[in-house]
Amino acid sequence: MWKPIKAYALLWNSQRQRGIVKLILEDGSEFKVKVKSCSELDAIGNILRNESPLSFNIRSGSIATGWEAVLDDDLETQEEIKSAVK
């Protein structure tokens, strides 16, 4: 079941070489995703910082971005992009 992500926090423990991504979902529920490398934490952090909208699957622990249109030189406005995605 996919739910929208409202907020997040990142934690890296350099002594244990492990990290945690803490997620707060729109319904107020909280989840922790354990990561095993600094590069994995960095990659997830970049997704959370730079993508929107974001969703979390409470069953699988997956994080997903929303759909985005592939930009085309012929599509000049946001309205054209939105209508092309529909």
N, C-alpha and C positions, 0 to 999 in steps of 0.2 A: 504494500500500500504506500503510495507516494504522497508526501506531505511537504508543503512549502517551508523553506528554511527562513527564519526570521533574523537570527544572529548566530555568531560563531566566535570561538576563541581557540588559539593554537598554543600548545605547550610542548617544549622539547626538553628532555632531561639528558644533559650531555654526559653525565656519569653512567647512566644506564643505556644510553644510545637508543632511547625510545621516545615516542611522542604520542600526544592525544589531541584529537580535534573534538572540541565540545560544540555541539549544535543545539540551538534552541529553535524549535519549530513554531509555526504560527499558532498552533493550538496550546502552546505553553509547555509541551513535553520536551524533555532533554535527553540527548543521546551522546555517547562517547564513542569515537572511532579511534582504535589504536593503530599507530603507524610504526613501522620497524626501521625506517631510515629518515635521515634529515632531508634527503632529496624527495622522498614521498610526501613528507610534511610540506615542503616548499611547493610541490606541484599542486597539492590539494589547496593550500593557502592561495595560490595564484588563481585557481578556479573560483574559489569563494570570493576573492577580491574583485575579479575582473568580469565575471559572468552574471547575468541576470535574465530571467528568474532562475532560482535554484530550488531543487526538490531533493528530499531524502527518502529512501525506501526503508521503512522501519523493519521490514522482514529480511532484506538482503544486506542492508548496510551500505547501499550504493548511493552516490551523489550524482545528480544529473542536472544538466543545464537545459534551458528552454531552446526551442528551435530558433535558428537564425537563418536568414536568407543569404545565399551566396551573392555577393555584390557583382553587378554587371555594369559595364560602362554605359549601357543604354538606360539604366534605371538611375535617375538623378535625384529623386526625392524620396523621403521616408514613406509617403503615401503610395508611391509606385512599388516600393519594396514590399509593403504590407499587402497590397493587392496581389502581387506576384506569388506570395507565400500561400495565400488562401486557396 
